[in-house]
Amino acid sequence: MGGVTRRRVLIGGGVAVGAGLLAAQADGGLSRWWWRAPWAHRRRPPGLVDYAGAQWAPAAAANHREANRPEDWAIDRVVVHVTQGSFTGALNLFADPSREVSAHYVVRSRDGHVAQTVREIDVAFHAGNWNWNNRSIGIEHEGFVDQPRWFTDAMYRSSARLTAAVCHRYGIPADRTHIVGHYQVPGTDHTDPGPHWEWGHYMDLVRGELARHG
């Protein structure tokens, strides 16, 4: 966890967008398609998520920054975090406008349930580094760095599917240069995900999921 151009839409473009939305909705891909629309930087439909099946639990407006990624900032990193608390506690924290902190996703320990709190197009305040916030997707995992029992198989597998989907969407290499722990962010004083996070296992799962994407 961590804390800190808009284009006009031509009428013709709006028609194309409408057709694209109808097609995407027909095949169930709307939640993965909407961010490509030229108006996506202005309109963020309530409840619409980037990762299919995720719960929408919005962070307070003060806890993230609207952007137009990946057009204004390329997304080339995934940062792995641990909440140092409960799943519900993390969602409540991100919803509190006085905290100035958020992540894009939170993964629950017991069953791998995923909540999205910030749109991928926008900048979450998770890395504690302005440049890294701009260029990354932050994924929080319920638990504590010194209590490995929180890192369940369900959590690993669910998080790996999520990370693989993000990597596939933005062309991020599935390696330890681009999928990093919070402790690796320059200037951070955080240690998560900590010594009990099984990086080898996790990366194998991410690569396996990516292979399924083709």
N, C-alpha and C positions, 0 to 999 in steps of 0.2 A: 504494500500500500504506500502511497506517497501523495505530496501535495502540489501548483500553477501549471469576395470577388464574385463577386457574384456575377452571374450571367443572365441575360434576358432569354426568355423562351419565345421563339418565333411561333406563329400560328401553325405553320407546317410541322414544326417539331412537336407541337402539342398533339397534333393528330397522330403522329407516329408513336408518341409516348402512349396515347390512349390505346392504340392497337396493340402495342407491346404489353401493356398491363392486362388487357383482356386475354391475350394469349398466355401470359404467365399465370393468370388466375386460373385459366382452364386446366393447366397441367399441375397446379398446386405449387408453382414456383414463385408466387408473388413475394413472399418474404425474402427471397434471395435476389429478386430482380429490381425492387423499387429503388435501391440506391444508385442504379445506373441512370435513372431518369434525369434529364437536365434540370428539373425543378427540385431535385432531392435536397439540395442545400438549403432550400427555403421551407418546403413542406415535409414534415415528419409525421406521417399518419399515426394517430394514437394506437398503441398496441401492436404495431407492425414491427417484427423483429428481423434481424439479419440471419439468424440461425434457426432453422426450422425446429419447432418444438420447444423453444426457449420460452420461459415466462418473462413477460415484460414488467419490470419493476423499476420505473424511471428514477434516476438520480436527480437531485435538485439542480435547477439551472445554474446555480452558483458553483456547482461542483464539477462542471465540465465546460468546454468551449465549443460552440457551433463552428463547424468547418465545412470543407467540401472535399474531403479526402476520397480517393487518392489523387485528385487533380491538383489540389494546392499543396499537399504533402504526400509523398509516396509512403506506403505502409510496407515496411520491410523487416519488422521484428514482432515477435510475440514474447511478452514478459509474464513469467509464471510467479504468482504471489501466493502467500498463505495468509488468511484473514486474521490470525491470532484472536479468534473468537468464533461465534456461531454464524451460520448461514443467515439467519434472520437478523442477527446483530449487524452484519455487514450491510445488508439491504437498508436497515434503519439508519446506519451511519451515512451511507451515500445519499439518503433522502433528506438528511439534515443540512440545510444551506449554510450553517455556521462552520461546517467541517472542511470545506474546500478539498474534498478527496472523493475519488470514485475509481471504478474500473469498468471495462466494457461488459465483463461477465463475472458471475460467481457460480461456482460448482459446489453442490452439496455433498457431504461426505457419505451419508448412508446409502444413497441410491444414484448419485451422479446427476441429479436434477440440475438443470442449467437455468439461471436467470440472467437476462440481459438488462443492464441498467443505463448504458450509454450506447447510442448508435455508432456503428463502426465508422461512419462518415465523419463523426465528431471526435474531438480530443478529450479523452478522460484524464483526470489528474491522478495518476497512479505511480509513475516512475520516480518522481522527485527530481526530474531533470527535464527542462523545457523541450529540448530537442528530441529526447526519447519519447516524451509524451506525444509529440507531433507525429512521430513516425511508427508508433507501435500500437498493438492491441494488448490490453491488460486483462489477464484472467486470474481471478482470485479463487482460492480453494479453501473451503471450510476446514478449520483446525488450528493446530499449534505446531510450531516448528520442532519442539522437543517431545512431541507425542505422536509417534508414528502410527498409532492405531487409527488416527483420523484418515490416513491415506489408504483408503479402501480400494479394492480392485474395481468396484463400480465407479469410483471417482476417477481413477487413472484412465479407465477405458472411455468414460464419457468425455473427460477433458481432452484425451487424445483425438477423439472424433471431432471435437470442436476446433482444436488447434489445426488438425489436418484440413478442415473445411476453410479456415482462415488462410492457411498456406496456399491451398488450391486457388482460392479466390484472388489472391494478390500476387501469386507467383513467388512466395517466400520459400527459400530452400529449407528443407527439414534437417537442419544441423544445429550444433550447439553455438554457432556464431549468431544465428538468427532466432533461435528459440532459447531464451535465456532466463535465468533466475533474477529476481529483483536485486540480489546482492551483486550482480554483474553490471548493473547500470552505473555509469561513471558518476562519482560524487555521492553515491548513496551510503547511508549508514545502516541499511537493512540487511538482514541475513537470510530472509526467506528465498526459497522454500525450505532451507535448512538441510542439515546433514542426513536426514532420514528420507528425503525425497529420492526415489529410485530413478535417476536420470536415464540409465541404460534401458531399463524396462519401459519407461515412458516414451523415449525416442523410438524404440522398436514398435510400440503401439501406434505412434504418430505415422511412421513410415508405412506400416501395414495399412492404415486407413487411407493414406495417400495413394497407395497402389490400387485400392478399390476405386478411387476416383479416376484412375487411368491416366 
